[in-house]
Each structure stands twice: as C-alpha cells, then as structure tokens.
Amino acid sequence: MPNERIIIKGTSSGLVITIGPGVWQGLIEELDSGLGQKASFFKGGRVALRVGPRQLTRPQLEAAGQVLNRHNVTLWAVESEAPGTQEAAVQLGLETDLSPPNLTVDAAQTSESQRDSLIIQRTLRSGQVVNHPGHVVIIGDVNPGAEIKAGGSVIVWGRLRGIVHAGAEDGYQEKAVVCALHLAPMQLRIGNWVSRAPADDSDHEFMPEMASIQDGQIVAESWNG
C-alpha cells in the first residue's frame, strides 16, 4: 500500500486489513488501487477489515465487500469498536471478533450423564464445531462457518446461519427436528435428507421455525412451541 493508513497482514485466518484515519471513500479507493497492483497475491483469499471506532453503515460495508470481490477476495469479518458498525456487520452475516475460535465439543468431552442433551450458552462463531450423540441446545446464535452435528434434535435460541446436521444417530434419523428463532442455515441436514440454503435471507421475517422430515423431505414451518 502507498502509506500506513492501510496495513495488510497475513494471519492463519486470512488477510487482516487495518484501515487507519481518513475519509472512508478515499481509503477504499486507495485499497482498490493497491489490491489491483498485487491481484495475483490476494486472489482467492478472505479478508477481515479492522476499522477502529469508525461508524459505518451496512451500504458502506457492502460497497467495501464489492471492491474486494472485484479482486477475487471475500470479506468475512469486520472488527470495530463502534456498536453501529458491529450491528451492520452482523446484518450482513459477517464476523465481528477476529480472535481465533477455540470451541470444539465432541462426544469424548461429554460425561455419560450428559450424553442425552448438551446445552451451550454462547454464540458459535465461524470455525467452531459441536459434535454430540444426543440432542443439542444452543442459547445464542450459530454464525456462518460454525457447525453442529447432533445424534438427535437441535434447538437454537437465536439465529441459525451455520451448518447443522441433526438425526446423525440411528433411531433419531426420521424423528429429529431442527428449531431456531431464525432458521437460515448454510446447510441443513436431518438424517440422510439435505436441504439447500436460501439464496438470500436478509429480508426474511425473524420468525421461529421448525424443520422436520415430512413425506420424505425436509419441511420448515412456524414453530409455535
């Protein structure tokens, strides 16, 4: 980059671009130019933006993402100290915390007395995995890139936007259900049945839904309790 107002560093999670002080539009144009000069180096990567206390709107973040897409890189996270910017990032399905994920729960970590149901009171971030032979309850969101595999049913008291596989164990395959306050997974699987992610869930009403197997296919309907 021409100066230190824009700093690019490589990490194990991808590229982190720190945007320093200055007019946002001018800095994005500067970033566009800099990426163009090293297109082959950045191609195919994923990018997280660090924007400090800067207040940014959803359209501004969308425009930044479009600039990155032109250079064949993907915006996956925005880290900011401004609540408004954090909320705009969440609306776009982006991560807001760049600290490495450290949650992996599987059957080996679960005591015998907990094997029927597992309750996790936190949001699952990208890269975090839960693998449990019984039912799984998440009190929080399941972000894109997070994954749940449950022998039984899955209930998410929040937004489900990651990957979920319920009914993975014999005996649960056709009986398992997936419930969420906002059901918009990247992939939803119950037993041997798989459904595709919606093309765009950003305008969908926030409504509790339950997915189950009906007549040999996955059907999602209003969850009334």
GROMACS elastic network, one bead per residue, 0.5 to 0.9 nm:
[ bonds ]
;  ai    aj funct       b0    kb
    1     4     6  0.72689   500
    1     5     6  0.84574   500
    1     6     6  0.64834   500
    1     7     6  0.71622   500
    1     8     6  0.80505   500
    1    30     6  0.80073   500
    1    31     6  0.74240   500
    1    33     6  0.85960   500
    1    34     6  0.54060   500
    1    35     6  0.81959   500
    2     5     6  0.84181   500
    2     6     6  0.81278   500
    2    30     6  0.81607   500
    2    34     6  0.74843   500
    3     6     6  0.65664   500
    3     7     6  0.80681   500
    4     7     6  0.57533   500
    4    19     6  0.88206   500
    4    20     6  0.75877   500
    5    18     6  0.78301   500
    5    19     6  0.60534   500
    5    21     6  0.65079   500
    5    22     6  0.77551   500
    5    27     6  0.78464   500
    6    17     6  0.67865   500
    6    18     6  0.56872   500
    6    20     6  0.59804   500
    6    27     6  0.76002   500
    6    30     6  0.83314   500
    6    31     6  0.71957   500
    7    16     6  0.80949   500
    7    17     6  0.55861   500
    7    18     6  0.51017   500
    7    19     6  0.68259   500
    7    20     6  0.80659   500
    8    15     6  0.67325   500
    8    16     6  0.57599   500
    8    18     6  0.64640   500
    9    14     6  0.85541   500
    9    15     6  0.57123   500
    9    16     6  0.52973   500
    9    17     6  0.64992   500
    9    18     6  0.83765   500
   10    13     6  0.80474   500
   10    14     6  0.58918   500
   10    16     6  0.62480   500
   10    17     6  0.88038   500
   11    14     6  0.51459   500
   11    15     6  0.59183   500
   11    16     6  0.70305   500
   12    15     6  0.82898   500
   12   100     6  0.88728   500
   13    16     6  0.85266   500
   13    46     6  0.80701   500
   13    47     6  0.86423   500
   13    48     6  0.88303   500
   13    98     6  0.84422   500
   13   100     6  0.77954   500
   14    45     6  0.65360   500
   14    46     6  0.54217   500
   14    47     6  0.59738   500
   14    48     6  0.74570   500
   15    42     6  0.84739   500
   15    45     6  0.72060   500
   15    46     6  0.61956   500
   15    48     6  0.62573   500
   15    49     6  0.86019   500
   16    46     6  0.86850   500
   16    47     6  0.57497   500
   16    49     6  0.59179   500
   16    50     6  0.70723   500
   16    98     6  0.89823   500
   17    47     6  0.70082   500
   17    48     6  0.61661   500
   17    50     6  0.60337   500
   17    51     6  0.85490   500
   18    48     6  0.84793   500
   18    49     6  0.59217   500
   18    51     6  0.61898   500
   18    52     6  0.82186   500
   19    22     6  0.85841   500
   19    24     6  0.85790   500
   19    27     6  0.74513   500
   19    28     6  0.87043   500
   19    49     6  0.71627   500
   19    50     6  0.60645   500
   19    51     6  0.52194   500
   19    52     6  0.77104   500
   20    27     6  0.84012   500
   20    50     6  0.86154   500
   20    51     6  0.69815   500
   20    52     6  0.77420   500
   21    24     6  0.82619   500
   21    27     6  0.87189   500
   21    51     6  0.88688   500
   21    52     6  0.89564   500
   21    54     6  0.86793   500
   22    25     6  0.87767   500
   22    26     6  0.75793   500
   22    27     6  0.67931   500
   23    26     6  0.54537   500
   23    27     6  0.62508   500
   23    28     6  0.87849   500
   24    27     6  0.51393   500
   24    28     6  0.61969   500
   24    29     6  0.86718   500
   24    54     6  0.88609   500
   24    56     6  0.89097   500
   24    60     6  0.88215   500
   25    28     6  0.51619   500
   25    29     6  0.62642   500
   25    30     6  0.86111   500
   25    60     6  0.87208   500
   26    29     6  0.51213   500
   26    30     6  0.61872   500
   26    31     6  0.86337   500
   27    31     6  0.61017   500
   27    32     6  0.85342   500
   28    32     6  0.60793   500
   28    33     6  0.86246   500
   28    63     6  0.89870   500
   28    64     6  0.67535   500
   28    67     6  0.78979   500
   29    33     6  0.62949   500
   29    34     6  0.86398   500
   29    67     6  0.85594   500
   30    33     6  0.51674   500
   30    34     6  0.61766   500
   30    35     6  0.86402   500
   31    34     6  0.50181   500
   31    35     6  0.60443   500
   31    36     6  0.84513   500
   31    67     6  0.85304   500
   31    68     6  0.88604   500
   32    35     6  0.53355   500
   32    36     6  0.62210   500
   32    37     6  0.88991   500
   32    67     6  0.62903   500
   32    68     6  0.74578   500
   32    70     6  0.87230   500
   32    71     6  0.82143   500
   33    36     6  0.51164   500
   33    37     6  0.65206   500
   34    37     6  0.52941   500
   34    38     6  0.68472   500
   34    39     6  0.86167   500
   35    38     6  0.53095   500
   35    39     6  0.56180   500
   35    41     6  0.87119   500
   35    42     6  0.72797   500
   35    68     6  0.81989   500
   35    71     6  0.68205   500
   36    40     6  0.86952   500
   36    71     6  0.68322   500
   37    40     6  0.86377   500
   38    41     6  0.54811   500
   38    42     6  0.67167   500
   38    43     6  0.87701   500
   39    42     6  0.54921   500
   39    43     6  0.59353   500
   39    71     6  0.61877   500
   39    72     6  0.81474   500
   40    43     6  0.52602   500
   40    44     6  0.87961   500
   40    71     6  0.87616   500
   41    44     6  0.87924   500
   41    45     6  0.88224   500
   42    45     6  0.58043   500
   42    46     6  0.84468   500
   42    71     6  0.74779   500
   42    72     6  0.75735   500
   42    73     6  0.66705   500
   43    46     6  0.88115   500
   43    71     6  0.64481   500
   43    72     6  0.51048   500
   43    73     6  0.57786   500
   44    71     6  0.84896   500
   44    72     6  0.55174   500
   44    73     6  0.52375   500
   44    74     6  0.76602   500
   45    72     6  0.74296   500
   45    74     6  0.65248   500
   46    72     6  0.88795   500
   46    73     6  0.53126   500
   46    75     6  0.58779   500
   46    76     6  0.64338   500
   46    77     6  0.89533   500
   47    68     6  0.81364   500
   47    73     6  0.67557   500
   47    74     6  0.58109   500
   47    76     6  0.59907   500
   47    77     6  0.69957   500
   47    78     6  0.88549   500
   48    74     6  0.86181   500
   48    75     6  0.59859   500
   48    76     6  0.58127   500
   48    78     6  0.55874   500
   48    79     6  0.74292   500
   48    95     6  0.85733   500
   48    96     6  0.89966   500
   48    98     6  0.78171   500
   49    75     6  0.77014   500
   49    76     6  0.85029   500
   49    77     6  0.63138   500
   49    79     6  0.61740   500
   49    80     6  0.84893   500
   50    77     6  0.85329   500
   50    78     6  0.59515   500
   50    80     6  0.61745   500
   51    54     6  0.58911   500
   51    55     6  0.86148   500
   51    56     6  0.88593   500
   51    78     6  0.73257   500
   51    79     6  0.63338   500
   51    80     6  0.53703   500
   51    81     6  0.80155   500
   51    82     6  0.89866   500
   51    85     6  0.89434   500
   52    55     6  0.87485   500
   52    79     6  0.71908   500
   52    81     6  0.55477   500
   52    82     6  0.74417   500
   53    80     6  0.58641   500
   53    82     6  0.50321   500
   53    83     6  0.88642   500
   53    85     6  0.85722   500
   54    80     6  0.71120   500
   54    81     6  0.75461   500
   54    82     6  0.63197   500
   54    85     6  0.74385   500
   55    80     6  0.83765   500
   55    81     6  0.86967   500
   55    82     6  0.58019   500
   55    83     6  0.79893   500
   55    84     6  0.61781   500
   55    85     6  0.53835   500
   55    86     6  0.88919   500
   56    59     6  0.82934   500
   56    60     6  0.61266   500
   56    61     6  0.68871   500
   56    82     6  0.83030   500
   56    84     6  0.68982   500
   56    86     6  0.86324   500
   56    88     6  0.74687   500
   57    60     6  0.52252   500
   57    61     6  0.64399   500
   57    62     6  0.86638   500
   57    84     6  0.72773   500
   57    85     6  0.62587   500
   57    87     6  0.88224   500
   57    88     6  0.59159   500
   57    89     6  0.85636   500
   58    61     6  0.51735   500
   58    62     6  0.60836   500
   58    63     6  0.86080   500
   58    85     6  0.77126   500
   58    87     6  0.84664   500
   58    89     6  0.68729   500
   58    91     6  0.75833   500
   58    92     6  0.73832   500
   59    63     6  0.60795   500
   59    64     6  0.86148   500
   59    88     6  0.85728   500
   60    63     6  0.51288   500
   60    64     6  0.63167   500
   60    65     6  0.86754   500
   61    64     6  0.50305   500
   61    65     6  0.61611   500
   61    66     6  0.86400   500
   61    78     6  0.85700   500
   61    85     6  0.86014   500
   61    88     6  0.76346   500
   61    89     6  0.72929   500
   61    92     6  0.84882   500
   62    65     6  0.50102   500
   62    66     6  0.62537   500
   62    67     6  0.87859   500
   62    92     6  0.79411   500
   63    66     6  0.50217   500
   63    67     6  0.63851   500
   63    68     6  0.88021   500
   64    67     6  0.51362   500
   64    68     6  0.64398   500
   64    69     6  0.87036   500
   64    75     6  0.82561   500
   65    68     6  0.51151   500
   65    69     6  0.61398   500
   65    70     6  0.87599   500
   65    73     6  0.87523   500
   65    74     6  0.70097   500
   65    75     6  0.55314   500
   65    76     6  0.88512   500
   66    70     6  0.63303   500
   66    71     6  0.89721   500
   66    74     6  0.87507   500
   66    75     6  0.86997   500
   67    70     6  0.53169   500
   67    71     6  0.70542   500
   67    73     6  0.89589   500
   68    71     6  0.53473   500
   68    72     6  0.65945   500
   68    73     6  0.53514   500
   68    74     6  0.61837   500
   68    75     6  0.68275   500
   69    73     6  0.52322   500
   69    74     6  0.58263   500
   69    75     6  0.78416   500
   70    73     6  0.74987   500
   71    74     6  0.87495   500
   75    78     6  0.80273   500
   75    94     6  0.78137   500
   76    93     6  0.82346   500
   76    94     6  0.53714   500
   76    95     6  0.63494   500
   77    89     6  0.74845   500
   77    93     6  0.86429   500
   77    96     6  0.56566   500
   77    97     6  0.74714   500
   77    98     6  0.73957   500
   78    85     6  0.82082   500
   78    86     6  0.73813   500
   78    89     6  0.63048   500
   78    90     6  0.89990   500
   78    94     6  0.67086   500
   78    95     6  0.62893   500
   78    96     6  0.51762   500
   78    97     6  0.76263   500
   78    98     6  0.82375   500
   79    82     6  0.89654   500
   79    85     6  0.84684   500
   79    86     6  0.72477   500
   79    89     6  0.86472   500
   79    95     6  0.77780   500
   79    97     6  0.59730   500
   79    98     6  0.68588   500
   80    83     6  0.76704   500
   80    85     6  0.64866   500
   80    86     6  0.62606   500
   80    96     6  0.72610   500
   80    97     6  0.86718   500
   81    84     6  0.89622   500
   81    85     6  0.78816   500
   81    86     6  0.76240   500
   82    85     6  0.53651   500
   82    86     6  0.63173   500
   82    87     6  0.87792   500
   83    87     6  0.61364   500
   83    88     6  0.86340   500
   84    87     6  0.51578   500
   84    88     6  0.62496   500
   84    89     6  0.86785   500
   85    88     6  0.50675   500
   85    89     6  0.62059   500
   85    90     6  0.86640   500
   86    89     6  0.51251   500
   86    90     6  0.62527   500
   86    91     6  0.87218   500
   86    95     6  0.88017   500
   86    96     6  0.62921   500
   87    90     6  0.50478   500
   87    91     6  0.62242   500
   87    92     6  0.87707   500
   87    96     6  0.89329   500
   88    91     6  0.51321   500
   88    92     6  0.65386   500
   88    93     6  0.89226   500
   88    94     6  0.87777   500
   89    92     6  0.51862   500
   89    93     6  0.64573   500
   89    94     6  0.51866   500
   89    95     6  0.70362   500
   89    96     6  0.68981   500
   90    94     6  0.53778   500
   90    95     6  0.67628   500
   90    96     6  0.72835   500
   91    94     6  0.74885   500
   91   202     6  0.73332   500
   92   202     6  0.75120   500
   93   143     6  0.74124   500
   93   144     6  0.69309   500
   93   161     6  0.81665   500
   93   202     6  0.87298   500
   94   143     6  0.83174   500
   94   144     6  0.79057   500
   95    98     6  0.75294   500
   95   125     6  0.74678   500
   95   126     6  0.74788   500
   95   143     6  0.77134   500
   95   144     6  0.83239   500
   97   100     6  0.83950   500
   97   125     6  0.86602   500
   98   101     6  0.84990   500
   99   102     6  0.89423   500
  100   127     6  0.85640   500
  101   104     6  0.86863   500
  101   124     6  0.88344   500
  101   125     6  0.68158   500
  101   126     6  0.72267   500
  101   127     6  0.61599   500
  101   128     6  0.59609   500
  102   127     6  0.84367   500
  102   128     6  0.68610   500
  103   124     6  0.80470   500
  103   125     6  0.87152   500
  103   127     6  0.83757   500
  103   128     6  0.52924   500
  103   129     6  0.66331   500
  103   130     6  0.79168   500
  104   127     6  0.88913   500
  104   128     6  0.58658   500
  104   130     6  0.58083   500
  104   131     6  0.79058   500
  105   108     6  0.81541   500
  105   109     6  0.64243   500
  105   110     6  0.79351   500
  105   128     6  0.85823   500
  105   129     6  0.64052   500
  105   131     6  0.58371   500
  105   132     6  0.73731   500
  106   109     6  0.56251   500
  106   110     6  0.68638   500
  106   129     6  0.81861   500
  106   130     6  0.60336   500
  106   132     6  0.54586   500
  106   133     6  0.83356   500
  107   110     6  0.51439   500
  107   111     6  0.80960   500
  107   115     6  0.76950   500
  107   131     6  0.65244   500
  107   132     6  0.52770   500
  107   133     6  0.64719   500
  108   111     6  0.78423   500
  108   132     6  0.89936   500
  110   113     6  0.81618   500
  110   114     6  0.61706   500
  110   115     6  0.64645   500
  110   118     6  0.83624   500
  110   132     6  0.80113   500
  111   114     6  0.54137   500
  111   115     6  0.65899   500
  112   115     6  0.53869   500
  112   116     6  0.84687   500
  113   116     6  0.75299   500
  114   117     6  0.58811   500
  114   118     6  0.63655   500
  114   134     6  0.86025   500
  115   118     6  0.70475   500
  115   132     6  0.74887   500
  115   133     6  0.65254   500
  115   134     6  0.57222   500
  115   135     6  0.82287   500
  116   132     6  0.88579   500
  116   133     6  0.74004   500
  116   135     6  0.61038   500
  116   136     6  0.87223   500
  116   152     6  0.85402   500
  117   132     6  0.82604   500
  117   133     6  0.84027   500
  117   134     6  0.53201   500
  117   136     6  0.57408   500
  117   137     6  0.74756   500
  117   152     6  0.86155   500
  118   132     6  0.72938   500
  118   134     6  0.72102   500
  118   135     6  0.62092   500
  118   137     6  0.61292   500
  118   138     6  0.84320   500
  119   135     6  0.85851   500
  119   136     6  0.60570   500
  119   138     6  0.59935   500
  119   139     6  0.75304   500
  120   123     6  0.83647   500
  120   136     6  0.78849   500
  120   137     6  0.62860   500
  120   139     6  0.61554   500
  120   140     6  0.81989   500
  121   137     6  0.83906   500
  121   138     6  0.60596   500
  121   140     6  0.63805   500
  122   138     6  0.70100   500
  122   139     6  0.59614   500
  122   140     6  0.51256   500
  122   141     6  0.74467   500
  123   138     6  0.75763   500
  123   139     6  0.72288   500
  123   142     6  0.58606   500
  123   143     6  0.74392   500
  123   158     6  0.86044   500
  124   127     6  0.83812   500
  124   128     6  0.60733   500
  124   129     6  0.78882   500
  124   130     6  0.88262   500
  124   138     6  0.83610   500
  124   140     6  0.74657   500
  124   141     6  0.62341   500
  124   143     6  0.59764   500
  124   144     6  0.89169   500
  124   145     6  0.89661   500
  124   146     6  0.59892   500
  124   147     6  0.81190   500
  124   162     6  0.86992   500
  125   128     6  0.56949   500
  125   129     6  0.88194   500
  125   141     6  0.82822   500
  125   142     6  0.65646   500
  125   143     6  0.52254   500
  125   144     6  0.73244   500
  125   145     6  0.70265   500
  125   146     6  0.55312   500
  125   147     6  0.89336   500
  125   162     6  0.87851   500
  126   129     6  0.86150   500
  126   142     6  0.83378   500
  126   143     6  0.59943   500
  126   144     6  0.58117   500
  126   147     6  0.80941   500
  126   162     6  0.79671   500
  127   144     6  0.87356   500
  127   145     6  0.55691   500
  127   146     6  0.51993   500
  127   147     6  0.75153   500
  128   145     6  0.75911   500
  128   147     6  0.64521   500
  128   148     6  0.86758   500
  129   146     6  0.59578   500
  129   148     6  0.59303   500
  129   149     6  0.80187   500
  130   136     6  0.85486   500
  130   146     6  0.84261   500
  130   147     6  0.62931   500
  130   149     6  0.61424   500
  130   150     6  0.78877   500
  131   136     6  0.88549   500
  131   147     6  0.83233   500
  131   148     6  0.60283   500
  131   150     6  0.59346   500
  131   151     6  0.83698   500
  132   135     6  0.72266   500
  132   136     6  0.70668   500
  132   148     6  0.82090   500
  132   149     6  0.63761   500
  132   151     6  0.63063   500
  132   152     6  0.85138   500
  133   136     6  0.87617   500
  133   149     6  0.81706   500
  133   150     6  0.55874   500
  133   152     6  0.69238   500
  133   168     6  0.77911   500
  133   169     6  0.67980   500
  134   150     6  0.59226   500
  134   153     6  0.74826   500
  134   167     6  0.88385   500
  134   169     6  0.81727   500
  135   150     6  0.59820   500
  135   151     6  0.64278   500
  135   154     6  0.59330   500
  135   155     6  0.81655   500
  135   166     6  0.83349   500
  135   167     6  0.88821   500
  135   176     6  0.87891   500
  136   148     6  0.81709   500
  136   149     6  0.84669   500
  136   150     6  0.62594   500
  136   151     6  0.85596   500
  136   152     6  0.74243   500
  136   153     6  0.64064   500
  136   155     6  0.63613   500
  136   156     6  0.83378   500
  136   166     6  0.88856   500
  137   153     6  0.84135   500
  137   154     6  0.58861   500
  137   156     6  0.58660   500
  137   157     6  0.76596   500
  138   141     6  0.73300   500
  138   142     6  0.79029   500
  138   154     6  0.79139   500
  138   155     6  0.62529   500
  138   157     6  0.60113   500
  138   158     6  0.78462   500
  139   155     6  0.84307   500
  139   156     6  0.61276   500
  139   158     6  0.66748   500
  140   156     6  0.68330   500
  140   157     6  0.56516   500
  140   158     6  0.50041   500
  140   159     6  0.73203   500
  140   160     6  0.89270   500
  141   156     6  0.70001   500
  141   157     6  0.71018   500
  141   160     6  0.59615   500
  141   161     6  0.78389   500
  142   145     6  0.84568   500
  142   146     6  0.61936   500
  142   147     6  0.77894   500
  142   148     6  0.86341   500
  142   156     6  0.76434   500
  142   158     6  0.75198   500
  142   159     6  0.60594   500
  142   161     6  0.56843   500
  142   162     6  0.55482   500
  142   163     6  0.83712   500
  142   185     6  0.86198   500
  143   146     6  0.56669   500
  143   147     6  0.86399   500
  143   159     6  0.75619   500
  143   160     6  0.67160   500
  143   161     6  0.52037   500
  143   162     6  0.51704   500
  143   163     6  0.88050   500
  143   185     6  0.88206   500
  144   147     6  0.83366   500
  144   160     6  0.82418   500
  144   161     6  0.50959   500
  144   163     6  0.73807   500
  144   185     6  0.77065   500
  144   186     6  0.68300   500
  145   161     6  0.81695   500
  145   162     6  0.53805   500
  145   163     6  0.69998   500
  145   186     6  0.81868   500
  146   161     6  0.81667   500
  146   163     6  0.62761   500
  146   164     6  0.85895   500
  147   162     6  0.58262   500
  147   164     6  0.58004   500
  147   165     6  0.81596   500
  148   154     6  0.81641   500
  148   162     6  0.80040   500
  148   163     6  0.62970   500
  148   165     6  0.61777   500
  148   166     6  0.79638   500
  149   152     6  0.88360   500
  149   154     6  0.85364   500
  149   163     6  0.83846   500
  149   164     6  0.59508   500
  149   166     6  0.60162   500
  149   167     6  0.83574   500
  149   168     6  0.70026   500
  150   153     6  0.65190   500
  150   154     6  0.67786   500
  150   164     6  0.80797   500
  150   165     6  0.61869   500
  150   167     6  0.62958   500
  150   168     6  0.59221   500
  150   169     6  0.76971   500
  151   165     6  0.83267   500
  151   166     6  0.60625   500
  151   170     6  0.77794   500
  151   171     6  0.88480   500
  151   172     6  0.67072   500
  151   173     6  0.80784   500
  151   176     6  0.83546   500
  151   191     6  0.88654   500
  152   166     6  0.56949   500
  152   168     6  0.67927   500
  152   169     6  0.68280   500
  152   171     6  0.86120   500
  152   172     6  0.54762   500
  152   173     6  0.76435   500
  152   175     6  0.80605   500
  152   176     6  0.54207   500
  152   177     6  0.77814   500
  153   165     6  0.88227   500
  153   166     6  0.53973   500
  153   167     6  0.63136   500
  153   172     6  0.79118   500
  153   175     6  0.81558   500
  153   178     6  0.58376   500
  153   179     6  0.82192   500
  153   190     6  0.86982   500
  154   164     6  0.79957   500
  154   165     6  0.82773   500
  154   166     6  0.61886   500
  154   167     6  0.88139   500
  154   176     6  0.78429   500
  154   177     6  0.64802   500
  154   179     6  0.63301   500
  154   180     6  0.83860   500
  155   177     6  0.81106   500
  155   178     6  0.58465   500
  155   180     6  0.58657   500
  155   181     6  0.88993   500
  155   210     6  0.88911   500
  156   159     6  0.69749   500
  156   160     6  0.65113   500
  156   178     6  0.80011   500
  156   179     6  0.61017   500
  156   181     6  0.68070   500
  156   182     6  0.84707   500
  156   183     6  0.87394   500
  157   160     6  0.85542   500
  157   179     6  0.82476   500
  157   180     6  0.58692   500
  157   181     6  0.58162   500
  157   182     6  0.85389   500
  158   180     6  0.61674   500
  158   181     6  0.51192   500
  158   182     6  0.63372   500
  158   183     6  0.87170   500
  159   162     6  0.89713   500
  159   180     6  0.64693   500
  159   181     6  0.60023   500
  159   183     6  0.63980   500
  159   184     6  0.74033   500
  159   185     6  0.86901   500
  159   206     6  0.87928   500
  160   163     6  0.82069   500
  160   164     6  0.84604   500
  160   179     6  0.87806   500
  160   180     6  0.62007   500
  160   181     6  0.77552   500
  160   182     6  0.60301   500
  160   183     6  0.52518   500
  160   184     6  0.57011   500
  160   185     6  0.55096   500
  160   186     6  0.86809   500
  161   164     6  0.88401   500
  161   182     6  0.82597   500
  161   183     6  0.70124   500
  161   186     6  0.57967   500
  161   187     6  0.83820   500
  162   184     6  0.79579   500
  162   185     6  0.50033   500
  162   186     6  0.52466   500
  162   187     6  0.70405   500
  162   188     6  0.86521   500
  163   185     6  0.58058   500
  163   186     6  0.54197   500
  163   188     6  0.61748   500
  163   189     6  0.82876   500
  164   178     6  0.82721   500
  164   185     6  0.71246   500
  164   186     6  0.82003   500
  164   187     6  0.63471   500
  164   188     6  0.51382   500
  164   189     6  0.61830   500
  164   190     6  0.83244   500
  165   168     6  0.66253   500
  165   178     6  0.86686   500
  165   187     6  0.81981   500
  165   188     6  0.60952   500
  165   190     6  0.57119   500
  165   191     6  0.73907   500
  165   194     6  0.86692   500
  166   169     6  0.84040   500
  166   172     6  0.82516   500
  166   173     6  0.75813   500
  166   176     6  0.61770   500
  166   177     6  0.68773   500
  166   178     6  0.68182   500
  166   188     6  0.81449   500
  166   189     6  0.61720   500
  166   191     6  0.63492   500
  167   170     6  0.74859   500
  167   171     6  0.79617   500
  167   174     6  0.69599   500
  167   175     6  0.72832   500
  167   176     6  0.50783   500
  167   177     6  0.77241   500
  167   189     6  0.81329   500
  167   190     6  0.52736   500
  167   192     6  0.83593   500
  168   171     6  0.89893   500
  168   172     6  0.71050   500
  168   173     6  0.62277   500
  168   176     6  0.88542   500
  168   189     6  0.88227   500
  168   190     6  0.72252   500
  168   191     6  0.53917   500
  168   192     6  0.81565   500
  169   172     6  0.58196   500
  169   173     6  0.64515   500
  169   191     6  0.77477   500
  170   173     6  0.60431   500
  170   191     6  0.85467   500
  171   174     6  0.76997   500
  171   175     6  0.77169   500
  172   175     6  0.51005   500
  172   176     6  0.53888   500
  172   191     6  0.75305   500
  173   176     6  0.59835   500
  173   190     6  0.64579   500
  173   192     6  0.73375   500
  173   213     6  0.89211   500
  174   177     6  0.84650   500
  174   190     6  0.73258   500
  174   191     6  0.63921   500
  174   192     6  0.87509   500
  174   212     6  0.79491   500
  174   213     6  0.60944   500
  174   214     6  0.87392   500
  174   216     6  0.89820   500
  175   190     6  0.88399   500
  175   191     6  0.88507   500
  175   212     6  0.76150   500
  175   213     6  0.74213   500
  176   190     6  0.67625   500
  176   191     6  0.78280   500
  176   211     6  0.88797   500
  176   212     6  0.67641   500
  176   213     6  0.79625   500
  177   190     6  0.72846   500
  177   210     6  0.67134   500
  177   211     6  0.56155   500
  177   213     6  0.76922   500
  178   183     6  0.86544   500
  178   188     6  0.84586   500
  178   189     6  0.89888   500
  178   190     6  0.79792   500
  178   209     6  0.83268   500
  178   210     6  0.56129   500
  178   211     6  0.50677   500
  178   212     6  0.66974   500
  178   220     6  0.88603   500
  179   182     6  0.85184   500
  179   183     6  0.72873   500
  179   208     6  0.73481   500
  179   209     6  0.57785   500
  179   211     6  0.63283   500
  179   212     6  0.88792   500
  179   223     6  0.72304   500
  180   183     6  0.52394   500
  180   184     6  0.87327   500
  180   207     6  0.84716   500
  180   208     6  0.56498   500
  180   209     6  0.57721   500
  180   210     6  0.66778   500
  180   211     6  0.88970   500
  180   223     6  0.81935   500
  181   206     6  0.70590   500
  181   207     6  0.58370   500
  181   209     6  0.63864   500
  181   210     6  0.88685   500
  181   223     6  0.83228   500
  182   204     6  0.89748   500
  182   205     6  0.82625   500
  182   206     6  0.55148   500
  182   207     6  0.56529   500
  182   208     6  0.55897   500
  182   209     6  0.68020   500
  183   206     6  0.84997   500
  183   207     6  0.79376   500
  183   208     6  0.71544   500
  183   209     6  0.61355   500
  183   210     6  0.78512   500
  183   211     6  0.85701   500
  183   220     6  0.85873   500
  184   187     6  0.84843   500
  184   188     6  0.87991   500
  184   197     6  0.68606   500
  184   198     6  0.70007   500
  184   200     6  0.89904   500
  184   201     6  0.65112   500
  185   188     6  0.60290   500
  185   196     6  0.84445   500
  185   197     6  0.59218   500
  185   198     6  0.80434   500
  186   196     6  0.72848   500
  186   198     6  0.78142   500
  187   194     6  0.73713   500
  187   195     6  0.63996   500
  187   196     6  0.57018   500
  187   197     6  0.54202   500
  188   193     6  0.84589   500
  188   194     6  0.58403   500
  188   195     6  0.53941   500
  188   196     6  0.68818   500
  188   197     6  0.74194   500
  188   211     6  0.88128   500
  188   218     6  0.87461   500
  189   192     6  0.69386   500
  189   193     6  0.55709   500
  189   195     6  0.63190   500
  189   196     6  0.89861   500
  189   218     6  0.82133   500
  190   193     6  0.53205   500
  190   194     6  0.65251   500
  190   195     6  0.87210   500
  190   211     6  0.86043   500
  190   212     6  0.74069   500
  190   213     6  0.73423   500
  190   218     6  0.74827   500
  191   194     6  0.81089   500
  191   213     6  0.88953   500
  193   213     6  0.79978   500
  193   216     6  0.80202   500
  193   217     6  0.66042   500
  193   218     6  0.67579   500
  194   217     6  0.82421   500
  194   218     6  0.72623   500
  195   217     6  0.84159   500
  195   218     6  0.66198   500
  195   219     6  0.89712   500
  196   199     6  0.88083   500
  197   200     6  0.84164   500
  197   201     6  0.89022   500
  198   201     6  0.62585   500
  200   203     6  0.74805   500
  200   204     6  0.82374   500
  201   204     6  0.52074   500
  201   205     6  0.86109   500
  202   205     6  0.85898   500
  203   206     6  0.88933   500
  204   207     6  0.84188   500
  207   222     6  0.73421   500
  207   223     6  0.81349   500
  208   221     6  0.85332   500
  208   222     6  0.60321   500
  208   223     6  0.51616   500
  208   224     6  0.74712   500
  208   225     6  0.89973   500
  209   220     6  0.62914   500
  209   221     6  0.53528   500
  209   224     6  0.79812   500
  210   219     6  0.81005   500
  210   220     6  0.53934   500
  210   221     6  0.54791   500
  210   222     6  0.61973   500
  210   223     6  0.51208   500
  210   224     6  0.87516   500
  211   218     6  0.63569   500
  211   219     6  0.53657   500
  211   221     6  0.64862   500
  211   222     6  0.88802   500
  211   223     6  0.87492   500
  212   217     6  0.80622   500
  212   218     6  0.54852   500
  212   219     6  0.55616   500
  212   220     6  0.65977   500
  212   221     6  0.85796   500
  213   216     6  0.61553   500
  213   217     6  0.53418   500
  213   219     6  0.62082   500
  213   220     6  0.89380   500
  214   217     6  0.54738   500
  214   218     6  0.62399   500
  214   219     6  0.62747   500
  215   218     6  0.83680   500
  215   219     6  0.89916   500
  220   223     6  0.87463   500
